[in-house]
Amino acid sequence: MDETSPVAVLRLGHRPGRDERMTTHVGLTARALGADRVILPTAAGSSLETVREVTDRFGGPFEAETTDAPLGILRGWEGAVVHLTMYGQPVQDVEGAIRERARSTPLLVVVGAEKVPFDVYEVADWNVAVTNQPHSEVAGLAVLLDRLFEGEELEREWTDADRRVVPSERGKRVDSVEE
């Protein structure tokens, strides 16, 4: 894919105690697979800190922030909106149109937690499903971002990192950037 406008991921909803890990993984997946920022609900403060710590250690650029008005961000978004839902159009049917639009306007990807208000479906430019089956919203986000960036995000260079993972066939290796 050619150059895109900024891509933000909005986590809509967060149930403290129940969604901590999932909300954190929404942020980490957004970062790792090419989004420019994630916006989490204020109640997800520990997820925010984890995403920021990972960005500090493993690089960016990536922004993570919270809001107490996620629906206000959605309604006021100046750009295109993709809402991930199992009830939407198949991702393979709309990915080209989303990719084309993302070349010229900022893209907001909405990832729900609890029941999503119906007006989210109406505000979205696309309601997008990955398989029209129940599964993890993190998996849906990963598939959408990979389709949007056509795999190019997998070759991304990270800046301002303290550490980097060294790919290996077996084992784990993480080096300090100074090494």
Long-range contacts (C-beta under 8 A, 24 or more apart in sequence): 1-99, 1-148, 1-149, 1-150, 1-152, 2-103, 3-103, 4-99, 4-102, 4-103, 4-107, 4-148, 4-149, 5-79, 5-102, 5-103, 5-104, 5-105, 5-106, 5-107, 6-36, 6-37, 6-106, 6-107, 7-34, 7-35, 7-36, 7-102, 7-106, 7-107, 7-109, 7-145, 7-148, 8-35, 8-36, 8-37, 8-38, 8-39, 8-106, 8-107, 8-108, 8-109, 9-35, 9-37, 9-38, 9-39, 9-108, 9-109, 9-111, 9-141, 10-38, 10-39, 10-70, 10-73, 10-74, 10-108, 10-109, 10-110, 10-111, 11-38, 11-39, 11-40, 11-41, 11-44, 11-70, 11-111, 11-113, 12-41, 12-70, 12-71, 12-74, 12-110, 12-111, 12-112, 12-113, 12-116, 12-120, 13-41, 13-70, 13-112, 13-113, 13-114, 13-116, 14-40, 14-41, 14-43, 14-44, 14-47, 14-113, 15-113, 15-114, 16-43, 16-44, 19-44, 19-113, 20-44, 20-46, 20-47, 22-113, 22-136, 22-137, 22-138, 23-47, 23-113, 24-50, 24-51, 25-138, 26-111, 26-137, 26-138, 26-141, 27-51, 27-64, 28-54, 29-138, 29-141, 29-142, 29-145, 30-62, 30-109, 30-141, 30-145, 31-55, 31-60, 31-62, 31-64, 32-153, 33-141, 33-142, 33-145, 33-146, 33-149, 33-153, 34-145, 34-148, 34-149, 34-152, 34-153, 34-156, 35-62, 35-109, 35-145, 36-61, 36-62, 36-63, 37-62, 37-63, 37-64, 37-65, 38-62, 38-63, 38-64, 38-65, 39-65, 39-66, 39-67, 39-70, 39-73, 40-64, 40-65, 40-66, 40-67, 41-66, 41-67, 41-68, 41-70, 42-66, 42-67, 42-68, 56-162, 57-161, 57-162, 57-163, 58-158, 58-161, 58-162, 58-163, 58-164, 58-165, 59-158, 59-159, 59-160, 59-161, 59-164, 60-158, 60-159, 60-160, 60-161, 61-159, 61-160, 71-117, 71-120, 73-108, 74-108, 74-110, 74-120, 74-123, 75-123, 77-106, 77-108, 78-105, 78-106, 79-105, 79-106, 79-107, 79-108, 80-105, 80-106, 80-107, 80-108, 80-125, 80-126, 81-107, 81-108, 81-110, 81-123, 81-124, 81-125, 81-126, 82-107, 82-108, 82-109, 82-110, 82-124, 82-125, 82-126, 82-128, 82-144, 83-110, 83-112, 83-116, 83-120, 83-121, 83-123, 83-124, 83-126, 83-127, 83-128, 84-109, 84-110, 84-111, 84-112, 84-128, 84-129, 84-130, 84-137, 84-140, 84-141, 84-144, 85-112, 85-116, 85-121, 85-127, 85-128, 85-129, 86-129, 86-130, 86-131, 86-132, 86-133, 86-134, 86-135, 87-121, 87-127, 87-129, 87-132, 88-126, 88-127, 88-128, 88-129, 88-132, 89-126, 89-127, 89-128, 89-129, 90-128, 90-129, 90-131, 90-132, 91-128, 91-129, 91-130, 91-143, 91-144, 91-147, 92-147, 94-126, 94-128, 95-144, 95-147, 95-148, 97-126, 98-126, 98-128, 98-148, 99-147, 99-148, 99-150, 101-125, 102-148, 107-148, 109-141, 109-144, 109-145, 111-137, 111-140, 111-141, 112-137, 113-137
